[in-house]
């Protein structure tokens, strides 16, 4: 094996001897993969097909000791380094070009303690894997809406989903984390131990170290919840959106209602003559006692005349996979996002206009309902700051052929610009694409200065820079 050339984080390259790498292989519990070797392509291939990068080497970690060795290798040699958890983040920063990829996906342990209602979760775990283990005991914590999403990246950015109105953001349920710092040291972050680091990782992304274990608070959930979809013809979108605004203003914390605007996929419960045509969908999840769901859903069901309704009692784990078929890996994806406090008539008009020009059948706009418990936390209590936001819009642009790329991205950017006057200016960091580095200040708002100071404390040389980067400030 010849020496390997690595890209360095400040530019240029460095050669690392094959003899050194041979010794390193023997020290790892996991493995070291070079281009062409088994595991290399698996590690560098992530959810978003727009990302096609080739690191010089991959360390596939099986524990904290592997992570520490990888971090030390990157720091001591000035290597460009990226960190992969679930590999689902839209920006694709999990994979670097020519540097060292620290792959955490083999670390997939989930250990639930039903007595204390806590879970210890490793960083390669997906939402589906976490949910299945916790639901064995009738427990859950707020996560996202797609079972293939990685727990690590979701959590580090804040994390929200169907349970957040009742139990808060994912970071509001984080008890502690084990972190490998840029110094290569394993430390614990919690309310009592390294509390400043604990504050920073609850929304500050991957800026402050590599998490090797998360400890979460769990809550009694399910295992069966009332959830499902109400599908409406798009011709009535204006009235339905106005009605949704009124219903959402008085929903109990147990109920979450999201809006999806897209072309109808060929789902078996939809008439064939609707397939491929624009629709408005209310996606609902009631996290309280199933017997009380009917009353809570009555105002929503009173809106319009739906094409179809598929709402009923089903396992929470099944509902968490409901959108997986629309979010499979291997397609090209580009997102734009805004936060909103209120949904105004002008915003509705703009959304309706843009749904009329969807560039592909895979594109969609969703409006996620927040508020409830997630808004009853101070904006500076965690690094995630946007507690005032009652809704988040994700312009999920998706296409299957490279020829559709430019028209899709232009459509997303146009919609983003047209809806900006009605938004708060803030953004959920996990929804930011690779080209939105200029929005980091908006992502962190009033918490940015403290994050920059802590970045200097824990990562002065900005080793962990392949993320929505907070630059260190001394």
N, C-alpha and C positions, 0 to 999 in steps of 0.2 A: 504493500500500500504506500503510495506516495504522500508527501506532505500535503496538507489541506490549506487552501487559501480562504480566509474569512474576511468579510467586510467589517470594518471598524465603525463605531458609532459616530466618530467625529470626521469620517471620511478616510479614504485610503484602505489598505488591506494589510493583513498580517498572515504569515505562514506558521502553522502549528504542526509540529513534527508527527509523523505517523507513530513513532515510538511512544510519544506522550499519550496519544489517543488510544493506543493499544493497552497501555497501563490503565487509563481511565475506564476502559470497558470492563476490566476485571474488578474495579472498585464499585461499579454501579450495581444496584439491585435490579434496575431496569435494563435499558440498553442504549447504545449509541448507534444511530443510523446515519449512514452517508448516502449520497445520491446513488440510486440503483440497488440499494440494499433493502431487504424485507422490512417493512414498517415505515420506510421513508415517505412514500407517496400517501399512505394512510394518514400520516401525521400532518402533512402539508395541505391536504385536501379538506376544505372546510365547507360550510353550508352555502355560502355565497359564491357562485361560480365566477363572479367578476374577479375574484382573488386567485391568481395563479403565480405564486412566487416559489422560488427554490432556495431554501436556506442551505448553507454550506454543510450543516450537520444538525441532527436532531437528537436531543437526550430525552428518551421516553422514561419518565420518572415513575418509580414505584413507591416512593416515600420521601420524607423530608430530607433524608441524607442525600438522595439523588439531586434534589432541588438545590441544596446547599453547595454541592460540588459544581452544578451547572452555573449557579450565580457566581461562584468564585472564579470559574473559568472565564466567564464573560467579563467580569470586573477586572481581573488581573491582566487581561489581554486587550482591554478596550473594545470588546466585540459589540457589534450591533446585536441586540437580543430581543426576542419576542416570547410571549408566554401564551400558551394555548390551554384553555379549559375545555369547554364544550365545542368551541369553534363555530359558534352561531352568531357572533356579533356582526352587525351589518358592515362596519368599517373594515373588517378583515385584518386588524392589527395583530391578530394571533400568529400571523406568518410573516417573517421578514425575508428580504432578498439578500442572500449571500452571508447572512449572519448565523447566529445560534438560536434554534427554536427549542425552548423548554416546553416539552409536551407533558401536560398533567392528565391527559385523558385516560391513561391506564389506572389512575388513582380513583376507584369507584366504590369505595366502602361507604355504607350508610348504617349507622348503629343507633337504634331508637331505644330510649329508656322510657317505657310507658308510665313508670312510677313518677318520675319527675317531669314527664312530658317534654323531654328534650331530645334532640338528635345531633349526633356528631357525623358530619358529612365531608367527604373528601372532594377536591376541586374538579375531578373529572366526571362527577355525577351529573346526570341530566334530571330535568324536572320530573319526567316520567318515572325514573328509577327512585327518586326521593319519595314521590307521592305513593308509589306502590308499597314501599316499606312502611311509611308512616300510617297509611290507611289500613294496614293489617291490624293496627291498634285503634282505628277510628280517630286518627290524629292527622293534622296537617299544619303547615305554615303558609303564609301568603307567598305565592310564586307567580310565574307568568301564565301564558295561555297556550303555549305550544310545548308539548312534552319532550321535544328533542332539544330544547334550549338548555344550555349549561347553567347549573346552579351558581357557579363561581362568578361568571361575568354578570349575570343578572343581579346578584347580590351586591357586587362592588359598585354597580351603577345606581343602586337604590332598590329596584325590584317592585313591581306591582302586578296585580292580576285580579281574579274573581273574588278573592277573600280580603282585599285591601281596605274596602270600606268598613269591614267589620273588625279587622285585626291590624290594620296599618300596612306600611310598606315592609318588604322583606327585611330591610335594615333595621326596622323598628323591632324585629323579632330575633335579631342576632345577639347572642349572649357573649360570645367570645370567638376569637380566631387565632390560629397559630400562623405566624408570619415569618418568612425568611426575608430578612432585610437585605439591602444592597451590600451590607458588610458581610453577608453570608451567615448571619447569626439567626437562630430560631428563637423567636420571642412570642409571648402570648399578649394579645391585645384584648382588653375587656374594660369594664367600667372601673375596675380597681387596679389593673395592671396595664401600664402604658396607655392610659386613658386618652391621650392626645392622638395616638396612632389608631385607637379604636374609633375615635370620632372621625378620623380621616378616611378610613376604609369603608365607612358606612355612607357610600355615595361617591367617594373620590376616585373610583375606578382602580386600575392597576398601577397607580403612580407610586405606591409606597412600599411595595414588596410583593412577594409571591405567597399567596395563601395556601397552606397545605392542609388545613382543616377548619371547618366552620362548626360552631355550636349554635343551634337554633332552639327557640322556644316553640313548642307545638301547642295546638288547641284542638278541642273536640270538634270534629267536622265529619259529617256524613255517618257511615260511608255512602249513603244515598242522599242526593240533593235534588231539588226541583230545578231543572235547567233546560235550556233549549233555544229554539229560534222561532221568530215570527217573521215571515217573509211577505213584503208588500210590493205592489207594482210601483215602479219609479215615477209614474205619472202623478202620483199623489205625494211626492217627496216633500214639497214645500209645506203642506199642511201637517204631514207626519213629523217633520223635524220641529215645527213650532209646538206641536203637541208633546213631543218628547221633552222639549225644554221645560214645559210645565210639569210633566210627570217627574222628571229627574230632580226638580227643586224640592220635592217632598218625599222622595223614596226613603225608607228606613235603611239603616246601615246594613241590614241583612241582605238587601237587594241591590244588585249591580246590573245596569243595563248599558250595553255598548251598541253603537250604530255602525253598520257596515254598508258601504255604498260600492257596488261593483256590478259586473255582468254575472248573470246566474250561471253557476256551474251545472253540469248535468246530474244533479242530485235526484235520487229515486223518488223523493216525496214532492218534487216540483213537476208540474205539467211540462211536456216536451216543448210546447209552443213558447214557453218562457225561457228555455235554455238559450244562453248567449245574449239575452236582453238585460238591460239595466234593471236592477232591483234595489230596494232598501230593506235591510235586515235589522231587526232588533235581536241581539243575543243577550240572554238573561241568565242569571244565576242567583238563586235564593239560598243563602247560607244558614237560614234559621230553621225552625221546626217546619217540616214539610206541610203540616196541616194548616199553617198560617200563610202559605205561599199564595193561595188563591186570592185572598183579600189584598195582599200586597201587589199582585199583578193585575188586578181589575182595572185600574186607570190606564195601564198600557194597552191592555186588550181592547179597551173601548176606542182606540184610535183606528180609524179607517176600516177597510175591508181587506184582510190579508189574502194572499194567494195560498199560503199554507202556514200551519202552525204545528210545530213538533216540540212541545214542551211537556215534560213529565218527570217522574222520579227515576233517576239513573245514578249509577255509581259516580262519585266525584272523579275517580281516575278515568272513567270513560269520557266525561265532559272535558277533562283536561286534554284529551286527544282529539276533540271534535274538529279542530282546525288544522290538524296535522296534514291531511291530504292536500290542503291548499298551500302548504308551506314546506314542501319536500325539498331536500337538498338537491343541488345540481342545476338550478335555474339561476339566471342573472337577477340581482336585486339591488335597488337603490331607494333610499328612504329620505323623506323630508318630514319635519315635525314641528308643531307649535303647541304651546300650552294656552288654555283659555280659562278665564274666570266665568264668563257668560258666553252664551251662544246667541249672536244677534241675527236679525233678519238679513242684513247685507252679507254676512258670512254664509248663510244658507243659500242665498242666490248665487254666490260664487261657487260653492260646492256643486250645486246643481248644474251650472254651466260646464264645469270641468268634467263631471261624470259623463256628460254628453259627448266628450272627446277622449274617452279612455283609450290609450294607445294600444293596449293589448287586452286580451280576455283575462289575463292573470292579475292585472292591476286592481287595486282597491284603495279606498279611503276608509279608515276606521276612526271613530271617536270613542275613546275610552272614558268611562265615568270614574272620577276619583271622589274626593271629599270623604265624608264620614270620619272614621278613626284616623285615616291618613292625614287629614287636615287639622287634627287636634294635637299636633306636635309643633313645637317652635321651629322656625326656619333655620335657626342656628344650633339646634339640638344634635343634628347629624350633618355630615357634609352635603347630603342631598338637601337642597334649600326650598324647593318649590311647593311648599305646603298650602299655598293659597290657590293653586290650580284646581279647578273643579272638573276639567276635561283635558284630555291630551289627544291631539290629532296626529295620526301617522299616515303619511302619504306613502303607501307601500307599492312601489313601482316594480314590476316583475315581468320578465320576458324570457323567451326560450331560444331565440335566434339572435346572433350578434348583430344582424342587420337592423334589429329593432332598438338597439341601444340608444342612439342619439335622440330619436323621437321620444323615447320613454323618459329619459333624463330631462329633456327640455320641458316635457309636460309636467313633471314633478316640480321642477324649479319654477315654472310659471304659476302653478297652483300655490306653491309656497309663498311666492312674492305677492300674489293677489290676496291671500288670506292674512298676511303679516299685519295689516292695520288693525285687525280685530284681536290679535294675540297679546299675551303678556310680555313677549320678548324672551322669556325663559324657554329652556328646552331640556328634555330628559336625555341625559348623556348617552344612554344605550341606544337611542334612536338616531344618533348623529352619524352620517356617512363619513367616509375617509376625507372628503374635500371640505369639511366644515371645521377645520382647526380654528378658524376665526371666531367660532361661537363658544369657545371654552369659557370665556368670561360670562356669557349668558347662561351657560349650563350651571355655573356655580355662584353667580350673583354675589351677594354680600359675604359669602363664605370663601371667595377666591383668595383673598389676602392671607387668611389663616392657613389655607391649604398650601399656598406657596411657601410660607414660612416653615410649615411642617415638612414639605418636600425637601427644603434645604437641610433640615435636621436628619431626615431618614434616607435621603438620596440626593446628596449635594451635587454629584456629577451627572445626575439625570440618566442613570443606567436604565431605569424603566421608563423609556420615552415613547415606545410604540403603544400608544393609547391616546385618548383625548387628553393631551399632555398639559399638566400643570408644571410650569417651569419653576425651579427653585429660586427663592428670594431670600437673600441673607439680610 
